[in-house]
Amino acid sequence: MPRIIGLTGNIASGKTSVGQMLLALGAERYIDTDALVHRLYEAHQSIAYAVGEAFGPRVLAPDGSVDRHILGSIVFHDVEAMQRLERIVHPAVYTALLAEIALASSTGIVIVDGVKLLEAQSGALCQQKWLVICPEEQEIARLIARNHLNLEDAQARIRAQPDISRRLSLVDKVIDNGGTLEQTRLQVGIAFITGHLIYNI
């Protein structure tokens, strides 16, 4: 079984950037659970059918895939709807994640990136858990620029994220991504090296 570092943090906090830094430091694989969800939402996937049944045909594109924009406009404004979606998606993501991890060598290091890592079953797979944080205004600005959202929709997505203050005690490392790229890279390097030493004692 490879060593697994769980990487979590709110949407647009910079987890992908940290994941790429870890690859540069020697991690073997980087698994983005959001990318796994994208695959599960493709046409003819059982999860796409299940999401369509749960939220109605309006959340499906003409080809049968999930229209993530329409689905997001529902679940990011409705806590119960988000929980209903997670009950459908999380078990399938866990199964897909296990298959991805199985592709790594037994001595490798795998990075698992997921917003709900600590709340989902996948968190139990991780030997270390890292939390990436940055100021909320940075997250909102990145969401608007990256996802082409208006301010209201960006704020709704931020409000739907887990409470950071409750997660601090559940992780081994906190990476502050609110500064420069070099400042983040320095934190990641130190955390990676010290974590590697502790793991191999």
Backbone bond lengths (Angstrom), bond angles and torsions (degrees), N, CA, C in turn:
res aa  C-N    CA-C-N  psi(-1)  N-CA   C-N-CA  omega(-1)  CA-C   N-CA-C  phi
1 M - - - 1.473 - - 1.531 109.27 -
2 P 1.314 119.02 127.19 1.467 120.16 178.56 1.525 111.08 -69.39
3 R 1.303 115.69 164.30 1.455 120.54 172.48 1.526 107.30 -78.72
4 I 1.325 116.26 133.91 1.460 120.52 -175.41 1.528 110.00 -118.17
5 I 1.318 115.72 125.80 1.460 122.38 173.93 1.521 107.59 -106.16
6 G 1.312 116.65 119.20 1.454 121.46 177.51 1.512 110.14 -87.35
7 L 1.318 116.17 129.40 1.460 122.48 -177.03 1.518 107.96 -116.70
8 T 1.326 116.97 117.53 1.454 119.61 -178.38 1.522 110.41 -134.15
9 G 1.304 115.22 173.75 1.460 121.63 -176.02 1.515 107.79 152.02
10 N 1.304 116.49 164.85 1.456 120.25 -177.54 1.518 111.80 -67.57
11 I 1.303 115.80 163.67 1.453 121.97 176.72 1.532 110.14 -55.53
12 A 1.326 116.24 135.19 1.473 123.79 178.11 1.530 113.23 66.71
13 S 1.334 117.23 22.38 1.468 119.84 176.77 1.528 111.96 -82.81
14 G 1.335 117.43 -16.28 1.460 120.68 178.58 1.508 114.37 108.66
15 K 1.329 117.19 23.78 1.470 120.35 -178.34 1.522 111.86 -62.37
16 T 1.323 116.69 -39.65 1.466 119.78 -178.49 1.523 110.75 -62.46
17 S 1.320 116.84 -41.91 1.468 120.52 178.14 1.525 110.97 -61.28
18 V 1.325 116.72 -42.90 1.461 120.58 178.05 1.523 110.28 -65.09
19 G 1.326 117.08 -39.90 1.460 120.82 177.37 1.516 112.13 -60.09
20 Q 1.327 117.17 -41.74 1.459 120.72 178.63 1.525 111.38 -66.70
21 M 1.311 116.94 -34.76 1.467 120.79 175.75 1.531 110.82 -63.95
22 L 1.324 116.21 -39.72 1.462 120.61 179.30 1.530 111.11 -67.39
23 L 1.320 117.23 -36.02 1.463 119.92 174.49 1.527 110.44 -61.80
24 A 1.318 116.30 -41.42 1.460 120.74 179.55 1.532 111.62 -65.15
25 L 1.337 115.78 -26.41 1.465 120.27 179.91 1.533 112.67 -85.75
26 G 1.329 117.27 -6.09 1.463 118.94 175.21 1.509 116.56 125.25
27 A 1.337 117.69 -0.25 1.466 118.31 175.24 1.527 109.25 -63.94
28 E 1.326 115.92 145.69 1.471 120.76 -174.68 1.517 113.20 -83.87
29 R 1.319 116.94 -40.71 1.470 120.84 -176.75 1.522 110.57 -138.64
30 Y 1.329 114.63 145.78 1.459 121.96 174.30 1.528 106.99 -121.45
31 I 1.327 116.72 119.25 1.461 121.35 -177.19 1.527 108.50 -114.37
32 D 1.305 116.02 115.81 1.459 122.70 178.36 1.536 107.69 -94.82
33 T 1.317 117.22 110.83 1.468 119.09 -176.87 1.530 111.66 -66.53
34 D 1.326 117.30 -24.39 1.458 119.09 175.46 1.528 110.28 -66.03
35 A 1.339 116.69 -35.66 1.465 120.24 176.17 1.529 110.65 -66.86
36 L 1.341 116.28 -34.41 1.470 119.26 175.74 1.527 110.23 -63.93
37 V 1.325 116.48 -40.05 1.461 120.53 177.85 1.525 110.32 -62.15
38 H 1.340 116.25 -41.17 1.472 119.96 178.83 1.531 110.24 -56.76
39 R 1.327 116.15 -42.76 1.463 120.29 179.34 1.523 110.83 -64.92
40 L 1.322 116.49 -40.98 1.468 120.31 -179.20 1.527 112.03 -67.60
41 Y 1.333 116.08 -23.53 1.466 121.13 179.91 1.528 112.59 -85.11
42 E 1.315 118.16 -2.67 1.461 120.26 -178.66 1.535 110.90 -68.25
43 A 1.306 115.16 160.38 1.470 120.88 -178.97 1.525 111.04 -57.66
44 H 1.319 115.47 143.23 1.467 124.51 176.38 1.540 113.71 73.91
45 Q 1.337 117.72 4.67 1.458 120.12 174.14 1.527 108.79 -84.22
46 S 1.345 115.94 144.89 1.466 119.47 -177.75 1.524 112.08 -60.85
47 I 1.334 117.44 -33.32 1.465 120.56 179.72 1.523 110.49 -67.63
48 A 1.328 116.78 -37.13 1.467 119.32 177.61 1.528 110.16 -61.82
49 Y 1.315 116.42 -42.52 1.467 119.97 176.72 1.533 110.82 -61.45
50 A 1.342 116.23 -44.49 1.465 120.81 -177.98 1.524 111.74 -64.22
51 V 1.323 116.70 -39.99 1.464 120.71 178.43 1.529 109.91 -66.14
52 G 1.324 116.80 -40.40 1.460 120.41 177.34 1.521 112.19 -61.82
53 E 1.327 115.98 -39.22 1.462 120.11 179.22 1.531 111.09 -68.79
54 A 1.328 115.94 -37.15 1.467 120.35 -176.25 1.526 112.78 -75.83
55 F 1.333 116.88 -35.26 1.466 120.13 -173.07 1.529 114.27 -116.95
56 G 1.317 116.17 -0.48 1.461 119.40 177.04 1.517 113.25 94.25
57 P 1.325 116.76 160.84 1.468 121.58 -175.30 1.520 114.10 -63.54
58 R 1.334 118.21 -18.75 1.472 119.74 -178.49 1.524 112.25 -64.45
59 V 1.364 119.04 -21.54 1.466 120.45 -178.80 1.524 111.69 -86.57
60 L 1.331 116.96 1.20 1.460 120.60 179.82 1.535 110.40 -107.62
61 A 1.317 114.99 138.02 1.465 121.36 175.66 1.530 108.74 -75.35
62 P 1.330 118.20 166.71 1.472 120.64 -179.71 1.527 114.26 -55.70
63 D 1.347 117.84 -28.53 1.472 119.89 -179.49 1.529 113.02 -84.55
64 G 1.345 117.55 -2.02 1.456 121.39 178.73 1.511 114.60 97.06
65 S 1.327 117.35 -5.20 1.463 120.02 176.45 1.529 109.46 -78.88
66 V 1.331 115.98 163.67 1.468 120.28 179.43 1.530 109.36 -78.40
67 D 1.300 116.62 130.11 1.464 122.05 174.04 1.527 106.66 -83.65
68 R 1.304 116.24 100.38 1.468 121.06 -172.64 1.523 111.67 -65.94
69 H 1.316 117.12 -30.04 1.463 119.76 179.86 1.528 110.01 -66.23
70 I 1.323 116.80 -47.62 1.474 120.33 179.86 1.526 110.09 -66.97
71 L 1.344 117.32 -43.57 1.464 119.91 179.00 1.523 110.52 -61.04
72 G 1.335 116.72 -42.06 1.462 120.39 178.98 1.508 112.91 -62.27
73 S 1.341 116.32 -36.66 1.466 119.44 179.29 1.523 111.88 -64.93
74 I 1.335 116.40 -20.57 1.467 121.29 177.29 1.525 111.21 -88.25
75 V 1.323 116.58 -55.85 1.472 119.81 -169.30 1.521 113.63 -75.53
76 F 1.331 118.36 -26.79 1.457 119.14 -179.86 1.524 112.49 -79.59
77 H 1.323 116.69 -4.34 1.466 121.12 176.95 1.530 111.60 -114.20
78 D 1.329 117.02 4.31 1.468 120.52 -173.04 1.533 108.53 -147.01
79 V 1.321 116.51 108.05 1.462 121.46 -176.31 1.520 111.26 -60.56
80 E 1.329 117.24 -42.73 1.471 120.37 -178.46 1.528 110.66 -65.03
81 A 1.328 116.30 -38.34 1.464 119.98 178.60 1.521 110.63 -65.41
82 M 1.332 117.06 -39.91 1.463 120.61 177.44 1.525 110.56 -62.39
83 Q 1.323 117.44 -43.40 1.459 120.68 179.34 1.525 111.26 -63.91
84 R 1.330 116.42 -37.72 1.462 120.57 177.96 1.530 110.14 -64.39
85 L 1.330 116.58 -41.63 1.462 120.71 178.46 1.525 110.71 -64.20
86 E 1.320 116.84 -42.77 1.466 120.55 -178.43 1.527 111.64 -64.28
87 R 1.324 117.10 -34.71 1.470 119.59 177.35 1.522 111.64 -64.11
88 I 1.318 116.00 -29.30 1.465 120.57 177.28 1.527 111.35 -79.56
89 V 1.316 116.08 -44.70 1.468 121.45 -167.94 1.526 113.85 -85.61
90 H 1.331 117.69 -41.91 1.467 119.74 -172.05 1.535 114.57 -55.54
91 P 1.336 119.84 -45.92 1.477 118.22 179.56 1.524 112.59 -61.14
92 A 1.320 117.39 -38.66 1.466 120.70 -179.92 1.517 111.13 -69.24
93 V 1.329 117.22 -37.64 1.464 120.84 177.64 1.520 110.00 -64.79
94 Y 1.318 116.96 -39.45 1.470 120.62 179.39 1.525 110.55 -61.87
95 T 1.309 117.39 -43.90 1.460 121.08 178.68 1.531 110.94 -62.86
96 A 1.345 116.55 -44.41 1.461 120.78 178.50 1.523 110.96 -64.96
97 L 1.322 116.95 -36.00 1.459 121.57 179.39 1.529 111.15 -65.10
98 L 1.314 116.99 -43.21 1.462 120.10 178.49 1.528 110.85 -59.83
99 A 1.315 116.56 -38.90 1.463 120.23 178.69 1.521 111.20 -65.43
100 E 1.323 117.19 -37.94 1.468 121.07 178.84 1.529 111.13 -69.05
101 I 1.320 116.55 -41.41 1.463 120.61 179.93 1.524 110.64 -64.10
102 A 1.329 116.33 -35.59 1.465 121.55 -179.27 1.527 112.25 -62.65
103 L 1.320 117.80 -18.08 1.467 121.63 179.67 1.525 112.34 -79.54
104 A 1.330 117.14 -14.46 1.462 121.03 -178.83 1.525 110.28 -83.62
105 S 1.321 115.98 156.84 1.457 120.51 176.74 1.527 109.86 -73.08
106 S 1.308 116.43 157.41 1.472 120.62 -176.07 1.523 112.10 -67.29
107 T 1.321 117.54 -20.44 1.468 120.85 -179.85 1.525 112.10 -103.49
108 G 1.318 117.43 4.09 1.460 120.87 -177.27 1.511 113.16 -82.48
109 I 1.322 114.64 174.24 1.464 122.34 176.24 1.523 107.45 -117.70
110 V 1.323 115.86 126.32 1.459 122.31 -178.01 1.526 108.81 -113.84
111 I 1.323 116.03 133.85 1.456 121.46 176.10 1.521 108.26 -102.88
112 V 1.330 117.22 123.94 1.462 122.20 177.38 1.526 107.87 -111.57
113 D 1.318 115.90 115.48 1.464 123.51 -175.87 1.524 108.79 -102.56
114 G 1.337 116.97 121.14 1.458 119.79 178.47 1.520 112.62 -158.06
115 V 1.330 116.73 131.75 1.467 121.05 178.67 1.531 110.77 -60.18
116 K 1.340 117.09 -42.71 1.465 121.65 -176.49 1.539 111.46 -101.78
117 L 1.310 116.84 29.71 1.463 121.37 -177.44 1.531 112.07 -55.77
118 L 1.322 117.25 -44.19 1.466 120.97 -175.79 1.523 111.70 -73.49
119 E 1.315 116.58 -25.36 1.456 120.75 -178.43 1.528 112.15 -91.34
120 A 1.326 116.80 -18.76 1.459 121.47 -175.92 1.526 110.91 -98.72
121 Q 1.324 115.55 168.19 1.463 122.69 -178.41 1.525 112.19 -62.69
122 S 1.314 117.04 -27.77 1.463 121.40 -176.35 1.522 113.07 -63.23
123 G 1.328 118.08 -24.43 1.457 120.48 179.73 1.512 113.26 -60.16
124 A 1.337 116.80 -29.92 1.468 121.01 -179.00 1.525 112.16 -68.70
125 L 1.331 117.34 -16.08 1.459 120.58 -179.68 1.527 112.29 -79.23
126 C 1.321 117.20 -16.24 1.464 121.75 -168.79 1.527 112.74 -90.32
127 Q 1.328 115.66 132.84 1.457 120.53 173.81 1.527 111.47 -77.81
128 Q 1.335 115.27 -28.56 1.467 121.23 175.54 1.514 108.79 -135.19
129 K 1.332 115.45 148.19 1.467 120.93 177.04 1.527 108.28 -127.01
130 W 1.323 114.81 126.99 1.463 121.37 179.10 1.529 109.21 -113.90
131 L 1.329 115.20 142.30 1.459 121.69 177.71 1.526 109.37 -115.61
132 V 1.334 116.80 123.14 1.461 121.96 177.43 1.520 108.23 -98.42
133 I 1.334 116.31 128.19 1.465 120.61 -178.21 1.525 110.08 -127.56
134 C 1.311 115.55 156.96 1.455 122.30 169.90 1.524 107.30 -161.36
135 P 1.326 118.74 164.39 1.469 120.05 -179.86 1.531 111.97 -59.53
136 E 1.316 115.45 145.45 1.459 120.55 -177.22 1.522 112.30 -58.69
137 E 1.347 116.91 -36.00 1.464 118.58 -178.99 1.530 111.58 -65.16
138 Q 1.324 116.72 -29.68 1.470 119.59 175.13 1.528 110.50 -69.78
139 E 1.324 117.13 -42.23 1.461 120.68 178.15 1.529 110.57 -59.78
140 I 1.329 116.25 -44.28 1.464 120.40 -179.42 1.527 110.50 -63.56
141 A 1.331 117.00 -44.88 1.472 120.79 -179.72 1.530 110.65 -61.87
142 R 1.336 116.85 -41.23 1.468 120.24 179.43 1.526 111.13 -66.60
143 L 1.327 116.86 -40.30 1.469 120.55 179.07 1.528 111.58 -62.84
144 I 1.323 115.96 -43.42 1.457 120.33 179.95 1.527 110.37 -62.70
145 A 1.334 116.36 -43.69 1.463 120.75 -178.36 1.527 111.87 -73.42
146 R 1.320 117.27 -43.06 1.470 121.60 -173.28 1.521 113.15 -79.43
147 N 1.333 115.67 -43.20 1.472 120.17 -174.34 1.525 113.06 -101.63
148 H 1.344 116.12 1.26 1.472 121.06 178.92 1.531 111.22 57.26
149 L 1.335 114.90 45.82 1.466 120.70 -179.66 1.524 110.04 -98.07
150 N 1.333 115.85 156.76 1.462 118.01 169.02 1.527 108.42 -83.30
151 L 1.312 116.24 171.74 1.465 120.63 -175.03 1.523 111.62 -60.50
152 E 1.337 117.69 -42.55 1.466 121.01 -178.01 1.530 111.67 -61.55
153 D 1.330 116.93 -44.65 1.466 120.16 -179.36 1.520 111.10 -68.43
154 A 1.326 117.07 -37.94 1.472 120.51 177.98 1.526 110.05 -63.25
155 Q 1.322 116.92 -43.64 1.464 120.59 179.17 1.526 111.24 -65.53
156 A 1.327 117.47 -35.78 1.464 120.70 178.28 1.515 110.65 -63.47
157 R 1.315 117.29 -40.61 1.467 121.00 178.36 1.522 111.20 -65.80
158 I 1.317 116.97 -37.77 1.466 120.14 178.24 1.530 109.81 -67.29
159 R 1.306 117.77 -41.76 1.473 121.14 179.67 1.523 111.69 -63.70
160 A 1.321 116.98 -27.20 1.468 121.01 -178.74 1.528 112.67 -80.61
161 Q 1.331 117.76 -5.09 1.455 120.78 -177.64 1.535 111.52 -79.54
162 P 1.340 117.44 156.90 1.466 120.16 176.79 1.530 111.47 -62.14
163 D 1.308 116.15 153.08 1.461 123.10 179.20 1.531 109.46 -70.55
164 I 1.328 116.41 116.47 1.469 121.08 -177.37 1.530 111.07 -61.23
165 S 1.327 118.08 -41.00 1.464 121.00 -175.48 1.520 111.85 -60.07
166 R 1.329 117.06 -31.03 1.465 120.72 179.97 1.521 112.30 -80.54
167 R 1.322 116.48 -13.03 1.467 119.97 -174.88 1.530 112.86 -96.92
168 L 1.326 116.37 -16.24 1.458 120.05 -174.65 1.527 112.25 -59.02
169 S 1.321 117.26 -38.13 1.465 120.50 -177.75 1.527 112.22 -78.87
170 L 1.325 117.33 -6.69 1.463 121.07 -176.11 1.522 112.51 -98.65
171 V 1.332 117.62 -2.54 1.465 120.85 -175.35 1.522 110.96 -118.51
172 D 1.333 114.77 161.93 1.465 121.07 179.84 1.519 112.69 -92.35
173 K 1.329 117.19 -30.21 1.457 122.00 -177.58 1.520 109.40 -137.10
174 V 1.328 116.01 144.64 1.464 121.80 173.21 1.523 107.78 -120.55
175 I 1.322 116.45 124.67 1.457 122.57 178.63 1.519 108.20 -108.06
176 D 1.331 116.35 116.89 1.465 121.82 179.44 1.530 108.43 -87.29
177 N 1.312 116.13 107.64 1.465 121.64 -177.81 1.525 112.11 -99.97
178 G 1.316 116.05 25.72 1.461 119.99 -178.37 1.503 114.17 -87.98
179 G 1.337 116.90 -7.57 1.460 120.23 -178.57 1.517 112.58 -103.38
180 T 1.322 116.25 -143.72 1.458 120.95 -179.51 1.527 110.43 -80.31
181 L 1.317 115.13 164.86 1.454 120.98 178.06 1.526 110.70 -61.62
182 E 1.324 116.61 -37.93 1.461 120.14 179.96 1.524 111.54 -67.49
183 Q 1.319 117.30 -37.14 1.465 120.55 177.10 1.529 110.53 -63.77
184 T 1.322 116.10 -40.81 1.465 120.01 177.19 1.520 110.37 -65.55
185 R 1.328 116.67 -44.75 1.468 120.76 -178.62 1.529 111.05 -60.52
186 L 1.311 117.67 -37.80 1.473 121.45 178.61 1.528 110.41 -64.39
187 Q 1.336 117.31 -44.71 1.467 120.78 178.62 1.529 111.20 -62.01
188 V 1.325 115.80 -42.74 1.463 120.73 -178.40 1.528 110.11 -64.12
189 G 1.323 116.44 -42.72 1.461 120.34 179.95 1.521 112.34 -61.89
190 I 1.324 116.06 -44.55 1.466 120.20 179.92 1.530 110.43 -65.77
191 A 1.329 116.59 -44.59 1.471 120.68 -179.45 1.520 111.22 -63.64
192 F 1.317 116.65 -39.32 1.463 121.10 -179.05 1.522 110.59 -66.50
193 I 1.321 116.86 -45.35 1.469 120.93 -178.10 1.521 111.06 -66.87
194 T 1.345 117.01 -47.57 1.471 118.93 -178.91 1.516 111.14 -66.33
195 G 1.334 117.36 -37.66 1.446 120.37 177.52 1.516 111.99 -64.73
196 H 1.320 116.17 -37.74 1.464 120.92 178.93 1.534 110.20 -65.50
197 L 1.334 115.74 -41.03 1.467 119.67 -179.95 1.523 110.92 -65.23
198 I 1.345 116.11 -45.08 1.462 120.28 -179.14 1.529 110.22 -63.00
199 Y 1.331 115.87 -42.96 1.460 120.87 -177.44 1.531 111.64 -63.24
200 N 1.314 116.64 -31.55 1.464 120.37 -175.74 1.530 114.69 -97.60
201 I 1.336 116.68 5.96 1.478 118.76 176.19 1.522 110.35 -69.04
